[in-house]
Amino acid sequence: MKKLSNVKKGKIGELKAKTFLLENGYKVFENVCDDDGEDFVILHDNKLKTLQVKYALNLSSFKTTKRIAFKFGNTNTYCDLIMCVFDKYIWLIPKEAIKSKNAFNIYPYGSNSKLNKYLIKS
C-alpha cells in the first residue's frame, strides 16, 4: 500500500471529524482559505466556533510510548476548538486548554492525560 501524504492524512481526519459532527447535530461550514489553521466552522447550540482538526494514523512510536503527539503546522494557529481523531477516539478540546503553541500529547489508554476529560467518542 502506498504511503499517504500528510495532506491526504489531514483530509481523512477532516472527513472523519465532519462525519462525527454531522451525525451528532452540529452544522459544519467549509473554510474557503485555511491560512490561520481553521479547518472549518461549526454551529451547535446557537454558537459558532472555529475548529482545527488533528489526525493520527498508525503511529509506530505509539506502541512503545502509548502517547499521541499532535503538532501545529503554524505556530500562530487560531481556532476556538481542536478536534483530535485517533483510531475510534475523538477529543474536542478548547484551544486554551493546550498550553503549548506548537505541539501537545494525549495518552488515550490511560488516565494520566489531562486532556482525556475532553474525550467525546471512544
C-alpha positions in Angstrom: 0.0 0.0 0.0 1.3 3.4 -1.0 2.2 5.7 1.9 -0.3 8.6 2.4 0.9 12.1 2.2 0.4 14.5 5.1 -2.2 16.4 3.0 -4.2 13.2 2.4 -4.0 12.2 6.1 -5.3 15.6 7.0 -8.2 15.3 4.7 -9.1 11.8 6.1 -9.1 13.3 9.6 -11.3 16.2 8.5 -13.8 13.8 6.8 -13.9 11.7 10.0 -14.4 14.8 12.1 -17.1 16.2 9.8 -19.0 12.9 9.8 -19.0 12.7 13.6 -20.1 16.3 13.9 -22.9 16.0 11.4 -24.2 12.7 13.0 -24.3 14.5 16.3 -26.3 17.5 15.4 -23.7 20.1 14.5 -23.8 22.2 11.4 -20.5 22.3 9.6 -19.3 25.1 7.3 -16.3 24.9 5.0 -13.4 27.3 5.2 -12.6 28.8 1.8 -9.0 29.7 2.7 -7.2 27.9 5.6 -4.4 30.5 6.2 -4.6 30.6 10.0 -5.4 27.0 10.9 -9.2 26.9 10.9 -10.3 23.8 9.0 -13.9 24.6 9.3 -16.6 26.4 11.4 -19.2 24.6 13.4 -22.6 25.7 14.8 -24.0 24.0 17.8 -26.4 25.3 20.5 -26.6 28.6 18.5 -22.8 29.1 19.0 -20.3 29.4 16.1 -16.8 28.0 16.8 -13.7 27.7 14.6 -12.2 24.2 14.5 -8.7 22.8 13.8 -8.6 19.0 13.1 -5.6 16.9 14.1 -5.4 13.3 12.9 -3.1 10.5 13.9 -2.9 7.3 11.9 -0.9 4.1 12.6 1.8 5.6 14.8 4.8 3.3 15.1 6.0 5.1 18.2 2.6 4.7 19.9 3.3 1.0 20.6 6.1 1.9 23.0 5.1 5.3 24.3 1.3 4.9 24.4 1.0 8.6 23.5 -0.1 10.5 20.5 1.9 13.6 19.7 -0.1 16.3 17.8 1.7 19.2 16.1 0.6 22.6 14.8 1.9 23.4 11.3 1.5 27.1 12.0 2.5 28.3 15.5 0.1 31.2 15.1 -2.8 28.8 14.7 -6.1 30.5 15.7 -9.1 28.4 16.5 -11.6 28.0 19.2 -11.5 24.2 19.4 -9.1 21.4 18.4 -10.6 18.1 17.4 -8.2 15.2 17.6 -9.0 12.0 15.8 -7.2 8.7 16.5 -8.5 5.2 15.9 -12.0 5.2 17.4 -11.3 8.1 19.7 -12.3 11.7 19.3 -11.4 14.6 21.6 -12.9 18.1 21.3 -10.5 20.4 23.2 -10.8 24.1 23.8 -7.7 25.8 22.4 -7.0 27.5 25.7 -6.6 24.0 27.4 -3.5 23.5 25.3 -0.6 25.4 26.7 2.0 24.8 24.0 1.9 26.8 20.8 3.4 24.0 18.6 2.7 20.5 20.0 0.8 18.5 22.6 0.4 14.9 23.7 -2.6 12.7 24.5 -2.5 9.3 26.3 -5.7 7.6 25.1 -5.4 4.4 27.1 -4.5 5.9 30.5 -5.9 8.4 32.9 -2.6 10.3 33.0 -3.6 12.8 30.3 -5.3 15.9 31.5 -6.8 16.2 28.0 -8.8 13.0 28.3 -11.6 14.9 30.0 -12.4 16.3 26.5 -12.9 12.8 25.1 -16.3 12.8 23.3 -16.1 9.4 21.5 -14.3 6.1 22.4 
